[in-house]
Amino acid sequence: MEYPHTPVLVEEVVKRLIHIPEGTYVDGTAGVGGHSEAILERLAGRGRLICLDRDPDAVHLCRRRLAAFYNVCVIRANFAELDEVLKDLSLKRVEGVLLDLGMSSYQLEKSGRGFSFSRGEPLDMRMNPENELTAGHFVNELPAQDLEEILRAYGEEKRARSIVKAIVHAREKGPIETASQLASVIDAAYPRPRQHRFKHPATQTFQAIRIAVNRELHNLDAFLDKIPSLLTHGGRLVVLSYHSLEDRRVKQAMVGWEQTCTCPPDFPRCVCGKAPLFRRLFKKGLKPGQKELENNPRARSAIMRAAERVTR
Ligand SMILES: C[S@@+](CC[C@H](N)C(=O)[O-])C[C@H]1O[C@@H](n2cnc3c(N)ncnc32)[C@H](O)[C@@H]1O
């Protein structure tokens, strides 16, 4: 069976994540199981893997893909609640956790939930269809000022004001119902001719709305707060991010965990006793090489960071 998502930096992810083949690992964003399958192959039946995804379609596809492995369980859950998931499994800590953030090609192309601006699909964008608020709600119901703030904060969209003005003008005539309809409204609000554009003018707006609908940064922050206490000594955290808002958070968390003494420089000796929690496995984020980008252009914005827990 063909799986509609090509995993990014697979070899690098597996190499950095698995340090004890007998360990228990978590793929917090299992998607259609590309990274999970590679992790299980490397574990070669010794360790075990817990796969999480909050999208029921992903859970279904991942279970199907990994059916031949006995040392895996696939659970529908939010990685922000990893502590609860581990508690339910009577586990305190694990040897490694992977997050491959954002959405999968399955969600973009096959889910029918309006993630792609070229499709006439309903404006949904929920990764977990049980969540209450859809993209349609954000686009059609939100006061203009709040929508503009979302476009600026989560899309870093410089033309937020004129885009929101166009959206408000359009929705006065009737609700914007599909992804392609929203994309056309944004397109019309962009002054530059189409042939001079590097990417579709709706890219940043779609990213912003998806992040807001799925509370993506909130979930990432909650996860980063919890993860130090959920990894064993030597345990690894590997994160693949796809835009600067995510990557900045991951980098700042890792740099913070690495910090030693925080006493003022004029103190004669350390009184804080702060020891580093983690060691970064490499300082600069790792990016896919040219060969990978030729085979998988979607990997172009990926950046990988990895850290190892160094204190007990
Ligand atoms: C880039 S895809 C992962 C693809 C996967 N690595 C593979 O090889 O197939 C991201 C996945 O993370 C899931 N996801 C995003 N946020 C999540 C969260 N907070 N908790 C659990 N899953 C999440 C999405 O539903 C999506 O399936």
The ligand as an ORCA input file, in Angstrom:
! r2SCAN-3c Opt
* xyz 0 1
  C       3.966     15.743      9.962
  S       2.749     14.629     10.471
  C       3.652     13.264     11.072
  C       4.025     12.276     10.000
  C       4.718     11.059     10.534
  N       5.984     11.362     11.143
  C       4.900     10.025      9.442
  O       6.052      9.665      9.150
  O       3.902      9.578      8.884
  C       2.151     15.322     11.936
  C       1.088     14.503     12.627
  O       0.994     14.992     13.968
  C      -0.329     14.980     14.373
  N      -0.445     15.940     15.466
  C      -0.309     17.284     15.375
  N      -0.446     17.829     16.596
  C      -0.639     16.803     17.466
  C      -0.821     16.729     18.876
  N      -0.825     17.819     19.628
  N      -0.948     15.513     19.441
  C      -0.937     14.380     18.676
  N      -0.791     14.397     17.328
  C      -0.632     15.598     16.745
  C      -1.112     15.319     13.138
  O      -2.444     14.853     13.249
  C      -0.311     14.604     12.043
  O      -0.827     13.337     11.789
*
